[in-house]
């Protein structure tokens, strides 16, 4: 892990998944062709189509400007989900998962998250896994997680689909937005009309864990006090 090399903003390390203010949405207009969304530029369509979905296009400028901690960069999020990289430090989580009995996933469980319960078996998520030290730092400092969180170890995270803007064709060359928060599984015919922004992983072999207890066993700062 490389927590010590992450950029610092307002005294806190900036997660690798976070978007920076210098990174801009440069997604062109989309068009329908044979039941699929495309860009006018065919080469851009080819490089932006992943697992059957057309992805939004963002510039890459990590570390430039201000870190937008409540926003994720689509390309980095997709890579982290595909390779099961830690969303904070960007390093693989496989070694810790083998040692601890599963990849560690977190979900907000406070008022802004609807006071949700534990992470459940088969649940689809858009938040990549974390290493234990990175997760512990997150729940101690992330405003969203300070309200409450759920933690689970997952033995089999399955690449499930994509999340984004679902469109419908309304003319020979026009589409309309019909759902701005659609989750479409891979293999679905509707995936071709999705402008994707995040990858979705389905959590199989999930078991709830006590993050404080795990942090205490690992000797992480503040764990003995419960925070």
Beta strands, then each sheet from edge to edge (+ up, - down):
strand 1: 8-9
strand 2: 12-13
strand 3: 18-20
strand 4: 30-33
strand 5: 36-39
strand 6: 49-50
strand 7: 53-55
strand 8: 67-72
strand 9: 103-108
strand 10: 123-125
strand 11: 149-169
strand 12: 175-185
strand 13: 194-208
sheet 1: 1+ 2-
sheet 2: 3+ 8-
sheet 3: 4+ 5-
sheet 4: 6+ 7- 13- 10+
sheet 5: 6+ 7- 13- 11+ 9-
sheet 6: 6+ 7- 13- 11+ 12-
end
